[in-house]
Amino acid sequence: MHESAKVKAQDRRVAKNEAKRRVTYAQGNTADWESASHELIARAIGVISRAGGAVRFGYTRDGGAYAIGIMGDGEPYTEYIRPTESVDEYLTALIAQWEL
């Protein structure tokens, strides 16, 4: 692919992602770690760390969903939780999984 075609394709992807993010924000469905239970976040960090793992909290590239990276349970992986889903329920299940 010619370099200018690559740049144009990348620009289209960026514009598409930006449009998705604007729609998500307009609908009021944005991921916000401050709205998650601070106690569950702290507990997840403690339980996973004690079991020899690590956890990373962030957002998807477009900022529209939660991204939770897990290391130490086989290959590292990232779970994505939509802002319309309960991040607290996900954290509760994650804690239970690591407490076993």
N, C-alpha and C positions, 0 to 999 in steps of 0.2 A: 504494500500500500504506500502510495506517495506520501511524503511528510505532511503536505498541506491537507490531504484527505484525512490523515490521522488526527490532525489538530481539529478539523471540522467535526469529525465523529466524536472526539472528546468534548468539544463545545456543546454538541447536541445532548450528550449524556449529562453534562453539568446542568444545562438548561432544563432537561427533563426532571432531574433530581430536585432542582430548585423549585420547579412548578409543583412537584409532589409535596415538598416541604411547605410551600405556601398554602396548599389545600389543607394539609394536616393542621397547620397553625390556625387557619381560618375556621376549621371545624372545632377548634378548642381541644384537640387531641394531641398534646405534645408530651413527650416523656420528660419528667422532671424528678430527679433524684431527691430533691428537697421534700417532695410529697410522699416519698416512701418512708416506712417506719425506720427511724434511726436505730431503734433497738434491734430490729431484724437484720439491718445492715451490719451492725457491730457483732451480733451473734454469728452471722454467716462468716465474717472475717475470722472470728475466734475459733469456731468449729473447724473450718477448712484449714486454717493455719496449724492448729493442734494435730490434725491428721496428716500434716506434711505437704499440704497443697497451698495454692495461692489463688486469689480471686482478684479480678480487675473489673471496675465499674466504669462504664462510659455510655456513649450514645452511638447510634449509627452515624455514618458519615453525614447524612442529611439532617441529623438531629431529631428525627421523627420517632425513634424507638430506643428502648434501653438495650445496651449491649453488656453482657456479663461474661467475662473471660474466665475460664477455669483451667488451672494448671495443676498437675500432680495426680490426675486420675486417668492415666494413660496419656494419649496424645492431647495436647492443649486444644481447647475448642472454645467457641463463643456462642452463647445463647442470645437470641434476640426476642424481646418481649415488646409487643405493641403497646402503645399508651392506653389502648382501650381494654387491655388485659390487666389483671391485678399483679403488679410487681411484688406486692407483699405475699400473695399466695405462692408465687414462684419462689421467693426467698425462703418461705416456710418449708416448701418441698425440698429445696436445695439443702437446707440445714438438716432435715430429716435423713436425706440421702447420705450425708457425710457423717452423721452421728452413728450410723450402723457399725 
